[in-house]
């Protein structure tokens, strides 16, 4: 096998690992939101435990990427592929962390779930989760136009965060005993907002992979 064919094979394996990591993170988000809505403590603990697996695959992808960079002089397209991978796994790992954080918070709710504390939280969770899924799809299909459309959805998440915050202010004004649940719900909303931000980052790197542009600046 020629050096170029071997290099291309390694790039394919790198891509496979990245998609596997993304699938793990997507599953973590889905389960964390379900645990939040149903107060399923066993599911929450499972998500927290599985976060270590996300960390492990991130390290493996980093190592494979660095080996590829050292093996030969990659052309510009190769450099974009490897750079995109290294950037994306950072955001995916943080999304995984935040899913685990949401799972941890879900175990604090007693009489009602966070979804019941704020009527807007479910919509916020749905959009943030969809953004992550669609950002990964835009990478798989190398679709920068799709990635650009997903970025615009971040405004919806930001608006819903404000709505959640207003819900909580109203709840506390009516019943001071809800203060602890309100604070935990606000933390959940903040994690969802960050998850959406990381999905935006993934989309920006998808655009970079296709065009060499990052935030309208030509990098490579």
N, C-alpha and C positions, 0 to 999 in steps of 0.2 A: 504493500500500500504506500502510495506517495505521501510526502510530508503534507501536501495540501489536502489530500483526501482524509488523512488522519486528523488534521486540524478541523476540517469540516465535521467529521464524526464527533469530535469532542464538543464542538459548538452545538450540535444536535442534542447531545447528552446534557449540556448545560441548560439548554432551552427546556428539556424534559424535566429537569430538576426544578427549574423556576416555576413551571406550570404546576408541578406537584406541590410545591410550597404554597403557591397561591390557592390551590384547592383546599389545603389544610387550613389556611387562614379563613377562607370563605366559610368553611364548615364551623370554625370556631365562632365566627360572628353570628351565623344562623342559630347555633345552639345557645350562645350567650343571650341572644334576644328572646329565645324560647324560654330559657331558664328565668329570665327577668319577668316574663309575662305570666309564668306558671308557678314561680317560686320553687322550681325543681332543684333542690340542693345537690342531689346526686349528679345531675347533669352539669351543674356549676363546678363541682369539684373535678369532674372529668375534663372540662375545658381547661381549668387551671393546671392540672397535671400534664395535659397534652401540649401545653405551651412550650415545654422543654424540647419536644420534638421539632417544633418550628425553629427554635434556636439552633438545634443540631443541624438541621438541613441548611439553615442560613450559613453556618460555618463551613459546611461541605461545599456549598456553591461558591463561597469566597475563595476557598482553597483551589477549586477547579479553575476559577476565573484567573487567578494569579498564575497558575501553571500555564494556562493558555497564553497569557501575556509574555511569559518568559521563554516559551518554546520557539517562537519565530517572530519575525516582524509582521504583525497583522496589518492588513490594508485598512483603509478608512472605515469600510463597512464592518469589518471585524471589530475594530475598536469601538464603533458605535454599539454593536451587539453586546460586547462584554461590559462596556461602561453602563449601558442601559440595565443590564442584569444586576450589576453591583449596586446601582442606585435603587432599583426596584426592590431588591431583597431587604434593604434598609427600611423602606416604607412598609413592606409586607410584615416584617418582624414587629414593627411598632404597632401595626394594626392587630396582630396576634396578641401583643401585650395588652392592648386596650380592650380586646374581647375578654381576656382573662380578668382584667380589672372590673369589667361590667359583671362578669360571672361572680366575682367575689362580692361585689355590692349587692347582687340579687339575693344573697343569703342573709342580708340584714333586714329585709322587709318581713314583717310579721303578719299583720291583719290584712293588708292589701299590698298588691304589687306596685312597682314603680309606674306601670302603665295606668294604674288606677289613680295614682297621685296627680299625674298630669295627662290630660286628654290629648295633648299634642305629641307626646313622647313616642307613641307607636308609629305615627307617620314619619317622624324624624328617624327612627330606627330603620324603617322600611326603605327610605330614600338612601340613607348612608350605606346600608347593606347592598342595595342595588347598584350604587356607584362603584363599590369595590368589585362586584361581579362584572359589571360592564367594562370597567377599566381593564380587568384581566382579559375579557373577551376582545377588547380593542387591541391588546398586545398580541393575543393568539392569532388574530386575523390581520395584523399589521394595518390597522385602520385609523389613521390619524384624525380623519374627519369625525369618526365616532368618538374618539378620545376628546376632541374639542367640544363636542356636544355635552359630554359628561361633565366636563369642567364647569359648564354654565349652571349645572344643577346644585353646585355648592351654595349658591345664593339661597336656594330653597331651604337647605339645612340651617344656614345661618338665621334665616327668618324664623324657622321653627324653634331654634334655640331661644330666641327672644320670647316667643310665645310660651314655651315651657317655663322660662323664668317668671313671666307674668302670672302664669297659672299658680306657681308656687308662692309668689308674694300674696296672691289672693287667698290661697289655702291657709297660710300662716296667720294672716289677718283675721281669719274666721275661727281658727283653732290652733292655739299655740302648741298643743300636744303633738301636732303634725310636723313640728320643726325638724326633728331628726330625719324623718322620712323625706322631707322636702330637700334637705341638704344632700342626702344620698341620691335623690332623683336628679338634682342639679349636677352632681358629679357624673352620673350616667350620661346626661345630656352633653356634658363637656367632652366625655370620651367619644360619644357619637360624632360630635362636631370635629374632633381630631381625626377620627377614622375617615370622615369625608374629605378632610384636608389631605390626608395621605393618599386617598384615591385620586385626588386632583394631581398630586405629585407623580403618581404612577402614569397618569394620562400625559402629563408633560414629558415624561421620559419616553413614552410610546411615540409621541410626536418627534422627539429628538432622534429616536432610532430610525425613523423613516426619512427625516429631512435634514438632520444635523443641526436643527434649530432648537434652542431651549429658551423658552420665554422670549421668543422673537429675536434672540441673539444667535448668530451663526457660530457654533462652537467647533464642529468637526464635519 
